Amino acid sequence: MGALSLFFPNELLLPLLMVAGVLLILGMKRIAGSIVVFVMAMAFLPPFITPLVGGLIDVMPLWAVILAGGFLCLALFRSVAALIIGRDAANDMIGILAADLVKGLLFFPVRVVRFMTRFFGQ
C-alpha cells in the first residue's frame, strides 16, 4: 500500500476492519492483522504527525519543500505504476527517469550556451 494509503478516507476504516474480521474468520490471520494495524495507525497517528509536518514545512526553505514535494510525487507515481505494471518494471521505470533527469541537468548548461551562441556563428 505504501504511499497510496495516504489517500484512504476515514470512512474506509470501518469497512476495512470488517474485512479484517472476515479474513480472521476465514483463517487469514497475517493479512487480517496487518489490516488491523494499518487501521489503527490511520486512526491514531494523524493528530500527532500533522503538527510536526506542518511545522517542518513552515521552517524549511522553499527549495527544500519543492524538492521534498518532487520526491513525494515520484514515490506516488512509482506506487501507481507498481500497481499497474508490477514492482520490478516500476523500479526500472523510475531508475530510467532518474537517469534522464541527471543527464538533463548535466546537459542543461551546454544547451544554454549553445542557444546563446547560435546567432553569433552566422
PyMOL commands that set and color helices and strands:
alter all, ss='L'
color gray80, all
select helices_A, chain A and resi 2-7+10-25+29-44+46-59+62-85+87-117
alter helices_A, ss='H'
color red, helices_A
deselect
rebuild
show_as cartoon
